[in-house]
């Protein structure tokens, strides 16, 4: 009879082998039949990558290429000689105002100037003609009195020598002569020194003021007939004949519409991306099929408050305007802040930034976390500077909203 232990060993050996095979079969089945996570993928490709910034702006003429006619004084529009859209040359008569009041102002100012000049002439000559005639008469009478007093004194002195006149009579005659001579000196002084330096200074100031008033009245009269100082296009006429306009009101606008610019405001986070001479594309809703081009002439240099926004003001030159983009139009401007050609790129959905920049590259059906260095970005793609090669496949996201993790087994269902 064989040993019991040997018989049991031979009995359990096939069962042990069978159990091992069964376990291996179960794990093998689970390995080959388990469900893999479906993910959308994208391939690293070479593309041109452009980054843009957009905002709204308003068209305006370039400084020095515009003429705005304003009412020189309150008045009534007499006649308008041009219409919106008319081309004008320098010197073209544009609009005229009723000049009745201006003519009256010139007459008043001219009369005042003549009066001041006449007063100055009288001052230089010692008085008016009537005053000078009266002064001359008074001087002649004083001289006659002096002559008579001298004769009387000589006669009294002669009588005194003969004992026929007293010393008191001689003294009285001498006093009358002195009074007459004093009157002559006083009249002569009044005729030559009646007005002093203060009088002459005041008179000169009055003449200067009168001349300035006359010049202002003449200038206002000349500006009542408004002519264009530049060549350009009439783009605004906000008034009509017989309208009353206050002084300073805008009457008519002329500009060279081939020389226009756009004043645009960019939000503060975007200011740092803007630089002089960056290319700009311009669209206007009124002409949806047309596009204009320009460049940044002046990048923002400071941040200002514009409504509820903190913005930077940017001046954009329009390079291809031909009178087809009117001033005060509201347009959309798009600035190309960077442009990279033939660079490796991926959709922005592939990028993870929670612990540095990385993507999940698919290697042998599993996700492999791969750190990368990125360059230029735009709204939909980013540049891969290093970390990936062309045609590498990376995961974008799971179709079942599963979180992507390193080592996760996946199956690509869609490639971009």
Helices and strands as residue ranges (DSSP letters): H 4-33, E 37-43, E 45-61, E 66-70, E 75-80, E 87-88, E 93-97, H 100-125, H 129-161, H 167-192, H 197-223, E 225-227, E 232-236, E 244-245, E 250-255, E 260-267, H 268-271, E 279-284, E 287-298, E 304-306, E 309-318, E 330-347, G 348-350, E 358-363, E 366-371, E 373-377, E 381-386, E 393-398, E 410-415
